[in-house]
Amino acid sequence: MISKRVQLQASIHEEKLEPSIVISVNGDTVRDISLLFILLKEELTESIELILNNITLYLSINKDTVYSSCSYFDVKKKKFKGLISMNMLKYMVLFLLKYYRDEVDEVDHIDLDFQYGNDREVTLTLKLDSFSAMSVDEANKLIGG
């Protein structure tokens, strides 16, 4: 397992049925967090541990299904342990790399849902701190228009 303390702002929001962890990413931190997720995606490590201002996330790849699941979540201890699907991991890496490359993105955040128990989900949100919406001209350049 690769353990990395990353200086990102993170918070836990506890809703009745759907608690969430919000991780704020900016231009200074996107490279560090992207690299960890790329190592996991390329299966160069079995799991990663992120320590985000007292919130600890353990993530491993779930190769057996297209769903992501949470095996442990404790709001008081600020710990999350989950299995992330390869599709979700690829989506997250693409989102982060586009932001790293362009310093803009199509949306200001993505929500990644992890099944927790029979009827609950924990949402992991990656939020861009310094979000700049892509202009029409920038979008046209990317699609070759």
Backbone hydrogen bonds, N-H to C=O, Kabsch-Sander energy under -0.5 kcal/mol:
donor,donor_aa,acceptor,acceptor_aa,energy
2,I,47,S,-2.1
3,S,1,M,-0.6
4,K,49,E,-2.6
6,V,4,K,-0.7
6,V,51,I,-1.3
8,L,6,V,-1.9
9,Q,24,S,-0.6
11,S,22,V,-2.0
13,H,20,S,-3.1
15,E,13,H,-0.8
20,S,13,H,-3.1
21,I,123,T,-2.8
22,V,11,S,-2.9
23,I,21,I,-0.6
23,I,125,T,-3.4
24,S,9,Q,-3.1
24,S,22,V,-0.5
25,V,127,K,-3.4
29,T,26,N,-1.0
30,V,26,N,-1.9
33,I,29,T,-1.9
34,S,30,V,-2.2
35,L,31,R,-2.4
36,L,32,D,-1.5
37,F,33,I,-1.9
38,I,34,S,-2.5
39,L,35,L,-2.3
40,L,36,L,-1.8
41,K,37,F,-2.6
42,E,38,I,-2.8
43,E,40,L,-1.3
44,L,39,L,-2.7
45,T,39,L,-0.8
48,I,59,L,-2.5
49,E,2,I,-2.3
50,L,57,L,-3.0
51,I,4,K,-1.6
52,L,50,L,-0.7
52,L,55,I,-3.4
53,N,51,I,-0.6
55,I,52,L,-2.5
56,T,54,N,-0.5
56,T,78,K,-2.8
57,L,50,L,-2.9
57,L,55,I,-0.5
58,Y,80,F,-2.6
59,L,48,I,-2.5
60,S,82,G,-1.7
61,I,46,E,-0.8
62,N,84,I,-2.8
63,K,61,I,-0.8
69,S,83,L,-2.4
70,C,115,Q,-3.4
71,S,69,S,-0.5
71,S,81,K,-2.1
72,Y,81,K,-1.7
74,D,79,K,-2.4
78,K,74,D,-1.1
79,K,74,D,-1.8
80,F,56,T,-2.3
81,K,72,Y,-2.8
82,G,58,Y,-2.7
83,L,69,S,-3.2
84,I,60,S,-3.1
84,I,82,G,-0.5
86,M,62,N,-0.7
89,L,85,S,-2.4
90,K,86,M,-2.6
91,Y,87,N,-2.1
92,M,88,M,-2.4
93,V,89,L,-2.5
94,L,90,K,-2.5
95,F,91,Y,-2.3
96,L,92,M,-2.3
97,L,93,V,-2.9
98,K,94,L,-2.4
99,Y,95,F,-1.6
100,Y,96,L,-2.3
101,R,97,L,-2.8
102,D,98,K,-2.8
103,E,99,Y,-2.1
105,D,132,S,-1.2
110,I,126,L,-1.9
112,L,124,L,-2.6
113,D,111,D,-0.5
114,F,122,V,-2.5
115,Q,68,S,-2.6
116,Y,120,R,-3.1
120,R,116,Y,-0.9
121,E,17,L,-1.0
122,V,114,F,-2.6
123,T,19,P,-2.4
124,L,112,L,-3.1
124,L,122,V,-0.5
125,T,21,I,-3.2
125,T,123,T,-0.6
126,L,110,I,-2.2
126,L,124,L,-0.5
127,K,23,I,-3.2
127,K,125,T,-0.6
128,L,108,D,-3.2
129,D,25,V,-3.3
129,D,127,K,-0.6
131,F,128,L,-0.7
131,F,129,D,-0.6
134,M,105,D,-0.8
139,A,135,S,-2.3
140,N,136,V,-2.5
141,K,137,D,-2.1
142,L,138,E,-1.9
143,I,139,A,-1.8
144,G,140,N,-0.6
144,G,141,K,-0.6
145,G,140,N,-3.6
